[in-house]
């Protein structure tokens, strides 16, 4: 039997933790991730000195990595303040764990944290709101969550809301917009800081899901949480699967 040769970091020669043709050790992989996010923020002027930035923190891996990286590079910006916002939709056996984790992470990073709930803002949790409407859970959840985040950032007089959208999310959204012939959204995707979307910033949109997950694991902030009981078949899930199949067949398309 031939012993497998360990993959080595292309920068320092230590054991590599990342593959896909970009072999890096833990230290250099994390540095590369933070460097990509920092460069994206600077190139696109996503964060300016003395700004107050709200960060949508669900407690899942993407938003946790987002808050962690922003907190880490924050001292490089003069007078910038972060406030994390977590939306509690009131979904039983799902939201409780992520809420607790979001609170723990914000406390650990010393970031102000606000929790806003469907119950406070719309009079009832998501399961009860669904009883009165003939609409899918995810559609209603998405609309109300966006509304509550907008209300909260408006009430705090905060100019920008950072979300944990990844490169994969952006690619899926672009493909869904093409498949549904959503011309307005296609134009807005090409110019994400225009019009109504000007308040949304996506610092992680230069990282793919693999990079975000690995960074979260290496920093000890990746947690497995129960899946939302309403999660089910969707166009996004199907598009994601198509991309995964393509990535397996053509590894270069992951960038
Ligand atoms: S899966 Fe649907 S209902 Fe559950 S949190 Fe996500 S958008 Fe909301």
py3Dmol code that shows the C-alpha trace and the ligand (Angstrom):
import py3Dmol

protein = """\
ATOM      1  CA  UNK A   1       0.000   0.000   0.000  1.00  0.00           C
ATOM      2  CA  UNK A   2       1.359   3.446  -0.913  1.00  0.00           C
ATOM      3  CA  UNK A   3       1.329   6.002   1.940  1.00  0.00           C
ATOM      4  CA  UNK A   4      -0.554   9.188   1.062  1.00  0.00           C
ATOM      5  CA  UNK A   5       1.665  12.277   0.784  1.00  0.00           C
ATOM      6  CA  UNK A   6       0.333  15.020   3.094  1.00  0.00           C
ATOM      7  CA  UNK A   7      -0.761  18.154   1.265  1.00  0.00           C
ATOM      8  CA  UNK A   8       1.399  21.095   2.259  1.00  0.00           C
ATOM      9  CA  UNK A   9       0.734  24.825   2.558  1.00  0.00           C
ATOM     10  CA  UNK A  10       2.010  26.586  -0.546  1.00  0.00           C
ATOM     11  CA  UNK A  11       3.270  29.485   1.604  1.00  0.00           C
ATOM     12  CA  UNK A  12       5.022  27.877   4.598  1.00  0.00           C
ATOM     13  CA  UNK A  13       5.066  24.115   3.933  1.00  0.00           C
ATOM     14  CA  UNK A  14       3.022  23.187   7.046  1.00  0.00           C
ATOM     15  CA  UNK A  15       0.175  20.678   6.699  1.00  0.00           C
ATOM     16  CA  UNK A  16      -2.589  22.149   4.547  1.00  0.00           C
ATOM     17  CA  UNK A  17      -6.202  22.412   5.750  1.00  0.00           C
ATOM     18  CA  UNK A  18      -7.670  23.635   2.464  1.00  0.00           C
ATOM     19  CA  UNK A  19      -7.551  21.904  -0.883  1.00  0.00           C
ATOM     20  CA  UNK A  20      -9.105  22.460  -4.291  1.00  0.00           C
ATOM     21  CA  UNK A  21      -5.770  23.616  -5.725  1.00  0.00           C
ATOM     22  CA  UNK A  22      -5.357  26.276  -3.019  1.00  0.00           C
ATOM     23  CA  UNK A  23      -3.353  24.425  -0.394  1.00  0.00           C
ATOM     24  CA  UNK A  24      -2.955  26.503   2.758  1.00  0.00           C
ATOM     25  CA  UNK A  25      -2.305  25.745   6.429  1.00  0.00           C
ATOM     26  CA  UNK A  26      -4.721  26.936   9.126  1.00  0.00           C
ATOM     27  CA  UNK A  27      -2.913  30.249   9.704  1.00  0.00           C
ATOM     28  CA  UNK A  28      -2.537  31.151   6.036  1.00  0.00           C
ATOM     29  CA  UNK A  29      -6.047  29.979   5.124  1.00  0.00           C
ATOM     30  CA  UNK A  30      -7.598  32.237   7.804  1.00  0.00           C
ATOM     31  CA  UNK A  31      -5.357  35.125   6.736  1.00  0.00           C
ATOM     32  CA  UNK A  32      -6.426  34.622   3.108  1.00  0.00           C
ATOM     33  CA  UNK A  33     -10.123  34.670   4.071  1.00  0.00           C
ATOM     34  CA  UNK A  34      -9.792  37.833   6.159  1.00  0.00           C
ATOM     35  CA  UNK A  35      -7.693  39.495   3.450  1.00  0.00           C
ATOM     36  CA  UNK A  36     -10.352  38.779   0.794  1.00  0.00           C
ATOM     37  CA  UNK A  37     -13.114  40.266   2.963  1.00  0.00           C
ATOM     38  CA  UNK A  38     -11.031  43.301   3.923  1.00  0.00           C
ATOM     39  CA  UNK A  39     -10.116  43.977   0.260  1.00  0.00           C
ATOM     40  CA  UNK A  40     -13.774  43.668  -0.792  1.00  0.00           C
ATOM     41  CA  UNK A  41     -14.872  46.103   1.940  1.00  0.00           C
ATOM     42  CA  UNK A  42     -12.201  48.610   0.910  1.00  0.00           C
ATOM     43  CA  UNK A  43     -12.638  48.243  -2.871  1.00  0.00           C
ATOM     44  CA  UNK A  44     -16.400  48.681  -2.662  1.00  0.00           C
ATOM     45  CA  UNK A  45     -16.379  51.243   0.206  1.00  0.00           C
ATOM     46  CA  UNK A  46     -18.754  48.967   2.093  1.00  0.00           C
ATOM     47  CA  UNK A  47     -17.724  50.431   5.450  1.00  0.00           C
ATOM     48  CA  UNK A  48     -16.481  53.978   5.962  1.00  0.00           C
ATOM     49  CA  UNK A  49     -14.875  55.568   9.015  1.00  0.00           C
ATOM     50  CA  UNK A  50     -17.295  56.641  11.777  1.00  0.00           C
ATOM     51  CA  UNK A  51     -20.195  54.560  10.445  1.00  0.00           C
ATOM     52  CA  UNK A  52     -22.566  52.548  12.599  1.00  0.00           C
ATOM     53  CA  UNK A  53     -23.170  49.173  10.915  1.00  0.00           C
ATOM     54  CA  UNK A  54     -25.989  46.781  11.798  1.00  0.00           C
ATOM     55  CA  UNK A  55     -25.165  43.103  11.267  1.00  0.00           C
ATOM     56  CA  UNK A  56     -27.944  40.575  10.655  1.00  0.00           C
ATOM     57  CA  UNK A  57     -26.965  37.710  12.976  1.00  0.00           C
ATOM     58  CA  UNK A  58     -29.091  34.573  12.687  1.00  0.00           C
ATOM     59  CA  UNK A  59     -26.575  32.496  14.649  1.00  0.00           C
ATOM     60  CA  UNK A  60     -25.972  30.225  11.634  1.00  0.00           C
ATOM     61  CA  UNK A  61     -22.511  29.741  10.148  1.00  0.00           C
ATOM     62  CA  UNK A  62     -22.521  32.546   7.555  1.00  0.00           C
ATOM     63  CA  UNK A  63     -23.724  35.343   9.817  1.00  0.00           C
ATOM     64  CA  UNK A  64     -21.537  34.108  12.703  1.00  0.00           C
ATOM     65  CA  UNK A  65     -18.444  34.193  10.476  1.00  0.00           C
ATOM     66  CA  UNK A  66     -19.503  37.631   9.215  1.00  0.00           C
ATOM     67  CA  UNK A  67     -19.751  39.078  12.731  1.00  0.00           C
ATOM     68  CA  UNK A  68     -16.502  37.404  13.776  1.00  0.00           C
ATOM     69  CA  UNK A  69     -14.519  38.814  10.818  1.00  0.00           C
ATOM     70  CA  UNK A  70     -16.061  42.290  11.090  1.00  0.00           C
ATOM     71  CA  UNK A  71     -15.247  42.384  14.817  1.00  0.00           C
ATOM     72  CA  UNK A  72     -11.694  41.303  14.022  1.00  0.00           C
ATOM     73  CA  UNK A  73     -11.016  43.943  11.357  1.00  0.00           C
ATOM     74  CA  UNK A  74     -13.042  46.671  13.094  1.00  0.00           C
ATOM     75  CA  UNK A  75     -10.019  48.340  14.753  1.00  0.00           C
ATOM     76  CA  UNK A  76      -8.724  49.122  11.241  1.00  0.00           C
ATOM     77  CA  UNK A  77     -11.624  51.528  10.730  1.00  0.00           C
ATOM     78  CA  UNK A  78     -11.829  54.741  12.717  1.00  0.00           C
ATOM     79  CA  UNK A  79     -14.934  55.195  14.852  1.00  0.00           C
ATOM     80  CA  UNK A  80     -16.926  52.307  13.323  1.00  0.00           C
ATOM     81  CA  UNK A  81     -19.503  50.703  15.592  1.00  0.00           C
ATOM     82  CA  UNK A  82     -21.269  47.355  15.083  1.00  0.00           C
ATOM     83  CA  UNK A  83     -24.661  46.284  16.405  1.00  0.00           C
ATOM     84  CA  UNK A  84     -25.833  42.722  15.801  1.00  0.00           C
ATOM     85  CA  UNK A  85     -29.552  42.134  15.223  1.00  0.00           C
ATOM     86  CA  UNK A  86     -31.165  38.715  15.552  1.00  0.00           C
ATOM     87  CA  UNK A  87     -34.722  38.110  14.392  1.00  0.00           C
ATOM     88  CA  UNK A  88     -36.769  35.656  16.464  1.00  0.00           C
ATOM     89  CA  UNK A  89     -39.493  34.272  14.188  1.00  0.00           C
ATOM     90  CA  UNK A  90     -40.821  32.162  17.068  1.00  0.00           C
ATOM     91  CA  UNK A  91     -40.316  28.827  15.278  1.00  0.00           C
ATOM     92  CA  UNK A  92     -40.364  26.142  17.999  1.00  0.00           C
ATOM     93  CA  UNK A  93     -37.568  23.554  18.274  1.00  0.00           C
ATOM     94  CA  UNK A  94     -35.423  25.581  15.906  1.00  0.00           C
ATOM     95  CA  UNK A  95     -34.895  29.219  16.766  1.00  0.00           C
ATOM     96  CA  UNK A  96     -34.177  28.772  20.512  1.00  0.00           C
ATOM     97  CA  UNK A  97     -30.733  27.214  19.996  1.00  0.00           C
ATOM     98  CA  UNK A  98     -29.545  29.689  17.391  1.00  0.00           C
ATOM     99  CA  UNK A  99     -30.795  32.609  19.523  1.00  0.00           C
ATOM    100  CA  UNK A 100     -28.774  31.414  22.492  1.00  0.00           C
ATOM    101  CA  UNK A 101     -25.717  30.933  20.323  1.00  0.00           C
ATOM    102  CA  UNK A 102     -26.105  34.381  18.702  1.00  0.00           C
ATOM    103  CA  UNK A 103     -26.230  35.928  22.179  1.00  0.00           C
ATOM    104  CA  UNK A 104     -23.137  34.020  23.304  1.00  0.00           C
ATOM    105  CA  UNK A 105     -21.166  35.016  20.199  1.00  0.00           C
ATOM    106  CA  UNK A 106     -22.081  38.709  20.448  1.00  0.00           C
ATOM    107  CA  UNK A 107     -21.110  38.707  24.133  1.00  0.00           C
ATOM    108  CA  UNK A 108     -17.824  36.926  23.344  1.00  0.00           C
ATOM    109  CA  UNK A 109     -17.008  39.512  20.659  1.00  0.00           C
ATOM    110  CA  UNK A 110     -18.196  42.377  22.875  1.00  0.00           C
ATOM    111  CA  UNK A 111     -20.696  43.564  20.245  1.00  0.00           C
ATOM    112  CA  UNK A 112     -24.013  45.184  21.162  1.00  0.00           C
ATOM    113  CA  UNK A 113     -26.829  42.744  20.366  1.00  0.00           C
ATOM    114  CA  UNK A 114     -30.541  43.278  19.825  1.00  0.00           C
ATOM    115  CA  UNK A 115     -33.173  40.567  19.497  1.00  0.00           C
ATOM    116  CA  UNK A 116     -36.356  41.529  17.669  1.00  0.00           C
ATOM    117  CA  UNK A 117     -39.280  39.146  17.463  1.00  0.00           C
ATOM    118  CA  UNK A 118     -42.236  38.520  15.168  1.00  0.00           C
ATOM    119  CA  UNK A 119     -44.382  38.391  18.325  1.00  0.00           C
ATOM    120  CA  UNK A 120     -43.407  41.943  19.371  1.00  0.00           C
ATOM    121  CA  UNK A 121     -43.652  43.405  15.877  1.00  0.00           C
ATOM    122  CA  UNK A 122     -46.477  41.450  14.220  1.00  0.00           C
ATOM    123  CA  UNK A 123     -48.430  40.247  17.264  1.00  0.00           C
ATOM    124  CA  UNK A 124     -47.676  36.507  16.947  1.00  0.00           C
ATOM    125  CA  UNK A 125     -44.920  34.006  16.086  1.00  0.00           C
ATOM    126  CA  UNK A 126     -44.607  32.659  12.540  1.00  0.00           C
ATOM    127  CA  UNK A 127     -46.668  29.442  13.088  1.00  0.00           C
ATOM    128  CA  UNK A 128     -49.670  31.521  14.277  1.00  0.00           C
ATOM    129  CA  UNK A 129     -49.288  34.118  11.516  1.00  0.00           C
ATOM    130  CA  UNK A 130     -49.366  31.306   8.948  1.00  0.00           C
ATOM    131  CA  UNK A 131     -52.769  30.087  10.157  1.00  0.00           C
ATOM    132  CA  UNK A 132     -54.375  33.310   8.920  1.00  0.00           C
ATOM    133  CA  UNK A 133     -52.700  33.349   5.491  1.00  0.00           C
ATOM    134  CA  UNK A 134     -52.593  31.143   2.426  1.00  0.00           C
ATOM    135  CA  UNK A 135     -48.875  31.600   1.783  1.00  0.00           C
ATOM    136  CA  UNK A 136     -45.772  29.431   2.167  1.00  0.00           C
ATOM    137  CA  UNK A 137     -43.856  29.669   5.450  1.00  0.00           C
ATOM    138  CA  UNK A 138     -40.621  30.760   3.763  1.00  0.00           C
ATOM    139  CA  UNK A 139     -42.315  33.475   1.704  1.00  0.00           C
ATOM    140  CA  UNK A 140     -43.978  35.019   4.749  1.00  0.00           C
ATOM    141  CA  UNK A 141     -40.894  34.514   6.917  1.00  0.00           C
ATOM    142  CA  UNK A 142     -38.630  36.196   4.336  1.00  0.00           C
ATOM    143  CA  UNK A 143     -40.917  39.191   3.837  1.00  0.00           C
ATOM    144  CA  UNK A 144     -41.446  39.781   7.575  1.00  0.00           C
ATOM    145  CA  UNK A 145     -37.788  39.267   8.403  1.00  0.00           C
ATOM    146  CA  UNK A 146     -36.717  41.855   5.816  1.00  0.00           C
ATOM    147  CA  UNK A 147     -39.356  44.250   7.145  1.00  0.00           C
ATOM    148  CA  UNK A 148     -38.314  43.845  10.766  1.00  0.00           C
ATOM    149  CA  UNK A 149     -34.615  44.340   9.922  1.00  0.00           C
ATOM    150  CA  UNK A 150     -35.445  47.475   7.950  1.00  0.00           C
ATOM    151  CA  UNK A 151     -37.556  48.823  10.832  1.00  0.00           C
ATOM    152  CA  UNK A 152     -34.836  48.104  13.343  1.00  0.00           C
ATOM    153  CA  UNK A 153     -32.012  49.709  11.347  1.00  0.00           C
ATOM    154  CA  UNK A 154     -34.282  52.698  10.651  1.00  0.00           C
ATOM    155  CA  UNK A 155     -35.140  53.088  14.348  1.00  0.00           C
ATOM    156  CA  UNK A 156     -31.444  52.937  15.247  1.00  0.00           C
ATOM    157  CA  UNK A 157     -30.643  55.480  12.510  1.00  0.00           C
ATOM    158  CA  UNK A 158     -28.040  53.070  11.102  1.00  0.00           C
ATOM    159  CA  UNK A 159     -26.974  53.654   7.477  1.00  0.00           C
ATOM    160  CA  UNK A 160     -26.034  50.083   6.507  1.00  0.00           C
ATOM    161  CA  UNK A 161     -27.088  46.525   7.223  1.00  0.00           C
ATOM    162  CA  UNK A 162     -24.453  43.814   6.694  1.00  0.00           C
ATOM    163  CA  UNK A 163     -25.704  40.335   5.808  1.00  0.00           C
ATOM    164  CA  UNK A 164     -23.846  37.033   5.573  1.00  0.00           C
ATOM    165  CA  UNK A 165     -24.585  36.272   1.916  1.00  0.00           C
ATOM    166  CA  UNK A 166     -21.879  34.149   0.337  1.00  0.00           C
ATOM    167  CA  UNK A 167     -20.633  33.893  -3.239  1.00  0.00           C
ATOM    168  CA  UNK A 168     -22.795  30.768  -3.582  1.00  0.00           C
ATOM    169  CA  UNK A 169     -25.890  32.684  -2.397  1.00  0.00           C
ATOM    170  CA  UNK A 170     -25.199  35.398  -4.953  1.00  0.00           C
ATOM    171  CA  UNK A 171     -24.711  32.868  -7.777  1.00  0.00           C
ATOM    172  CA  UNK A 172     -27.933  31.037  -6.807  1.00  0.00           C
ATOM    173  CA  UNK A 173     -29.867  34.296  -6.686  1.00  0.00           C
ATOM    174  CA  UNK A 174     -28.540  35.342 -10.103  1.00  0.00           C
ATOM    175  CA  UNK A 175     -29.527  31.973 -11.600  1.00  0.00           C
ATOM    176  CA  UNK A 176     -32.990  32.091  -9.978  1.00  0.00           C
ATOM    177  CA  UNK A 177     -33.539  35.590 -11.359  1.00  0.00           C
ATOM    178  CA  UNK A 178     -32.649  34.339 -14.830  1.00  0.00           C
ATOM    179  CA  UNK A 179     -34.883  31.270 -14.510  1.00  0.00           C
ATOM    180  CA  UNK A 180     -37.831  33.390 -13.355  1.00  0.00           C
ATOM    181  CA  UNK A 181     -37.090  36.196 -15.850  1.00  0.00           C
ATOM    182  CA  UNK A 182     -36.927  38.704 -13.000  1.00  0.00           C
ATOM    183  CA  UNK A 183     -35.448  41.553 -15.051  1.00  0.00           C
ATOM    184  CA  UNK A 184     -35.550  44.188 -12.255  1.00  0.00           C
ATOM    185  CA  UNK A 185     -33.636  41.899  -9.909  1.00  0.00           C
ATOM    186  CA  UNK A 186     -31.096  41.017 -12.616  1.00  0.00           C
ATOM    187  CA  UNK A 187     -30.368  44.726 -13.101  1.00  0.00           C
ATOM    188  CA  UNK A 188     -30.107  45.283  -9.321  1.00  0.00           C
ATOM    189  CA  UNK A 189     -27.771  42.288  -8.967  1.00  0.00           C
ATOM    190  CA  UNK A 190     -25.418  43.922 -11.431  1.00  0.00           C
ATOM    191  CA  UNK A 191     -25.499  47.089  -9.363  1.00  0.00           C
ATOM    192  CA  UNK A 192     -26.034  45.935  -5.764  1.00  0.00           C
ATOM    193  CA  UNK A 193     -25.551  49.320  -4.148  1.00  0.00           C
ATOM    194  CA  UNK A 194     -28.204  51.098  -6.174  1.00  0.00           C
ATOM    195  CA  UNK A 195     -31.745  52.087  -5.292  1.00  0.00           C
ATOM    196  CA  UNK A 196     -33.542  50.293  -2.494  1.00  0.00           C
ATOM    197  CA  UNK A 197     -30.650  47.890  -1.927  1.00  0.00           C
ATOM    198  CA  UNK A 198     -28.242  50.687  -0.989  1.00  0.00           C
ATOM    199  CA  UNK A 199     -28.500  49.894   2.715  1.00  0.00           C
ATOM    200  CA  UNK A 200     -27.507  46.250   2.296  1.00  0.00           C
ATOM    201  CA  UNK A 201     -23.842  45.301   2.278  1.00  0.00           C
ATOM    202  CA  UNK A 202     -22.519  41.756   1.764  1.00  0.00           C
ATOM    203  CA  UNK A 203     -18.887  41.585   2.939  1.00  0.00           C
ATOM    204  CA  UNK A 204     -18.745  37.760   2.571  1.00  0.00           C
ATOM    205  CA  UNK A 205     -19.918  37.731  -1.039  1.00  0.00           C
ATOM    206  CA  UNK A 206     -16.318  37.093  -2.155  1.00  0.00           C
ATOM    207  CA  UNK A 207     -16.167  33.801  -0.198  1.00  0.00           C
ATOM    208  CA  UNK A 208     -17.704  30.493  -1.229  1.00  0.00           C
ATOM    209  CA  UNK A 209     -19.574  28.261   1.238  1.00  0.00           C
ATOM    210  CA  UNK A 210     -16.585  25.958   1.596  1.00  0.00           C
ATOM    211  CA  UNK A 211     -14.321  28.833   2.671  1.00  0.00           C
ATOM    212  CA  UNK A 212     -16.899  30.194   5.130  1.00  0.00           C
ATOM    213  CA  UNK A 213     -17.562  26.783   6.689  1.00  0.00           C
ATOM    214  CA  UNK A 214     -13.868  25.929   7.015  1.00  0.00           C
ATOM    215  CA  UNK A 215     -13.069  29.335   8.529  1.00  0.00           C
ATOM    216  CA  UNK A 216     -15.942  28.857  11.009  1.00  0.00           C
ATOM    217  CA  UNK A 217     -14.663  25.400  11.979  1.00  0.00           C
ATOM    218  CA  UNK A 218     -11.068  26.578  12.394  1.00  0.00           C
ATOM    219  CA  UNK A 219     -12.158  29.520  14.560  1.00  0.00           C
ATOM    220  CA  UNK A 220     -14.468  27.323  16.646  1.00  0.00           C
ATOM    221  CA  UNK A 221     -17.607  29.253  15.687  1.00  0.00           C
ATOM    222  CA  UNK A 222     -19.222  26.621  13.445  1.00  0.00           C
ATOM    223  CA  UNK A 223     -22.139  24.817  15.092  1.00  0.00           C
ATOM    224  CA  UNK A 224     -24.597  22.307  13.717  1.00  0.00           C
ATOM    225  CA  UNK A 225     -28.156  23.435  14.450  1.00  0.00           C
ATOM    226  CA  UNK A 226     -31.470  21.687  13.833  1.00  0.00           C
ATOM    227  CA  UNK A 227     -32.993  22.379  10.431  1.00  0.00           C
ATOM    228  CA  UNK A 228     -36.003  24.673  10.301  1.00  0.00           C
ATOM    229  CA  UNK A 229     -39.130  22.478  10.274  1.00  0.00           C
ATOM    230  CA  UNK A 230     -40.501  24.564   7.399  1.00  0.00           C
ATOM    231  CA  UNK A 231     -37.450  24.019   5.172  1.00  0.00           C
ATOM    232  CA  UNK A 232     -38.468  21.941   2.202  1.00  0.00           C
ATOM    233  CA  UNK A 233     -38.197  21.729  -1.559  1.00  0.00           C
ATOM    234  CA  UNK A 234     -37.594  25.112  -3.168  1.00  0.00           C
ATOM    235  CA  UNK A 235     -36.200  26.579  -6.364  1.00  0.00           C
ATOM    236  CA  UNK A 236     -33.135  27.773  -4.429  1.00  0.00           C
ATOM    237  CA  UNK A 237     -32.475  24.264  -3.072  1.00  0.00           C
ATOM    238  CA  UNK A 238     -32.702  22.824  -6.595  1.00  0.00           C
ATOM    239  CA  UNK A 239     -30.413  25.495  -8.068  1.00  0.00           C
ATOM    240  CA  UNK A 240     -27.925  24.842  -5.215  1.00  0.00           C
ATOM    241  CA  UNK A 241     -27.943  21.140  -6.070  1.00  0.00           C
ATOM    242  CA  UNK A 242     -27.296  21.899  -9.745  1.00  0.00           C
ATOM    243  CA  UNK A 243     -24.288  24.040  -8.772  1.00  0.00           C
ATOM    244  CA  UNK A 244     -22.988  21.315  -6.429  1.00  0.00           C
ATOM    245  CA  UNK A 245     -23.246  18.749  -9.221  1.00  0.00           C
ATOM    246  CA  UNK A 246     -21.423  21.097 -11.597  1.00  0.00           C
ATOM    247  CA  UNK A 247     -18.700  21.771  -9.012  1.00  0.00           C
ATOM    248  CA  UNK A 248     -18.126  18.035  -8.625  1.00  0.00           C
ATOM    249  CA  UNK A 249     -17.829  17.627 -12.362  1.00  0.00           C
ATOM    250  CA  UNK A 250     -15.855  20.825 -13.017  1.00  0.00           C
ATOM    251  CA  UNK A 251     -13.953  21.781  -9.777  1.00  0.00           C
ATOM    252  CA  UNK A 252     -12.591  24.963 -11.378  1.00  0.00           C
ATOM    253  CA  UNK A 253     -15.997  26.671 -11.378  1.00  0.00           C
ATOM    254  CA  UNK A 254     -15.867  27.188  -7.577  1.00  0.00           C
ATOM    255  CA  UNK A 255     -13.166  29.823  -8.070  1.00  0.00           C
TER     256      UNK A 255
END
"""
ligand_1 = """\
8
LIG
S -36.550 27.769 6.249
Fe -38.161 29.194 5.678
S -39.444 29.411 7.491
Fe -37.523 28.479 8.159
S -36.262 30.204 8.842
Fe -35.757 29.820 6.681
S -37.104 31.187 5.515
Fe -37.932 31.050 7.628
"""
view = py3Dmol.view(width=600, height=400)
view.addModel(protein, "pdb")
view.setStyle({"model": 0}, {"cartoon": {"style": "trace"}})
view.addModel(ligand_1, "xyz")
view.setStyle({"model": 1}, {"stick": {}})
view.zoomTo()
view.show()
